[in-house]
Amino acid sequence: GNDTKEIVLEKLRALFKVGGIYKHYHDNIWYYRVTGLSNTKIIIDYFENNNFTFLTQKATSYLLWKQIHNAITTKEHLDPLKKLKLISLSKTVNQKS
């Protein structure tokens, strides 16, 4: 039920010590959200340090997300042409192939 979903998400929040748990506008849907470069770096570092392997489309989505994160960290988004490329790339992160 809802309690189980919240407990699992709370475990993630406790593990990473960043982010928050929010109720989606659809009934019975909760999500864990992390924002900010330093906070999302914590998530990336966790996956990298633990040699985590994503399966299926999530592997591609993760690599794209990490690429975008790195580009923003190195301020590539401040270049107008690179910013357009990053915006375009960001729209593909969770697309199904």
C-alpha positions in Angstrom: 0.0 0.0 0.0 0.9 3.6 0.3 2.8 3.0 3.6 5.1 0.5 1.9 5.9 2.9 -1.0 6.7 5.7 1.4 8.9 3.4 3.5 10.9 2.3 0.5 11.4 5.9 -0.7 12.3 7.0 2.8 15.1 4.4 2.8 16.5 6.0 -0.4 16.3 9.4 1.2 18.0 8.1 4.3 20.7 6.4 2.3 21.6 9.5 0.2 20.8 12.1 2.8 19.4 14.4 0.1 16.1 14.9 -1.7 12.5 14.6 -0.6 9.5 12.4 -1.0 6.4 13.8 -2.7 2.9 12.7 -3.5 2.1 12.7 -7.2 -1.1 14.3 -8.3 -2.3 10.8 -9.4 -3.7 8.7 -6.5 -1.4 6.2 -4.9 1.8 7.5 -6.5 4.8 8.8 -4.6 8.2 9.8 -5.9 11.7 10.6 -4.6 13.2 13.7 -6.0 16.7 15.1 -5.8 17.7 18.5 -7.3 20.9 20.5 -7.5 24.3 19.6 -8.9 25.9 18.7 -5.6 22.9 16.6 -4.5 22.6 14.7 -7.8 26.4 14.1 -7.7 25.9 12.2 -4.5 23.6 9.8 -6.5 26.0 9.5 -9.4 28.9 8.8 -7.0 26.9 6.1 -5.2 26.2 4.3 -8.5 29.8 4.7 -9.7 31.5 3.7 -6.5 29.3 0.6 -6.1 29.7 -0.5 -9.8 26.0 -0.5 -10.2 24.7 -1.8 -13.5 21.5 -0.5 -15.0 19.5 -2.8 -17.2 17.4 -2.2 -20.3 16.6 1.4 -21.3 17.5 2.7 -17.8 21.2 2.1 -18.7 20.9 4.5 -21.6 18.9 7.0 -19.6 21.5 7.0 -16.8 24.4 7.5 -19.1 22.6 10.5 -20.8 21.7 12.0 -17.4 25.3 11.6 -16.2 26.6 13.2 -19.5 24.2 16.2 -19.0 25.2 16.5 -15.3 28.9 16.6 -16.3 28.3 19.2 -19.0 26.4 21.5 -16.6 29.1 21.0 -13.9 31.7 22.2 -16.4 29.4 25.1 -17.4 28.9 24.0 -21.0 25.3 25.1 -20.7 26.5 28.7 -20.6 27.5 28.4 -24.3 24.3 29.1 -26.3 24.9 26.4 -28.9 25.9 23.8 -26.3 22.9 24.8 -24.2 20.6 24.0 -27.1 22.3 20.6 -27.6 21.9 19.9 -23.8 18.2 20.8 -23.9 17.7 18.5 -26.8 19.6 15.7 -25.2 17.7 16.1 -21.9 14.4 15.4 -23.8 15.7 12.0 -24.7 16.8 10.8 -21.2 13.7 8.7 -20.4 12.5 8.1 -23.9 11.8 4.5 -24.9 13.6 3.3 -27.9 
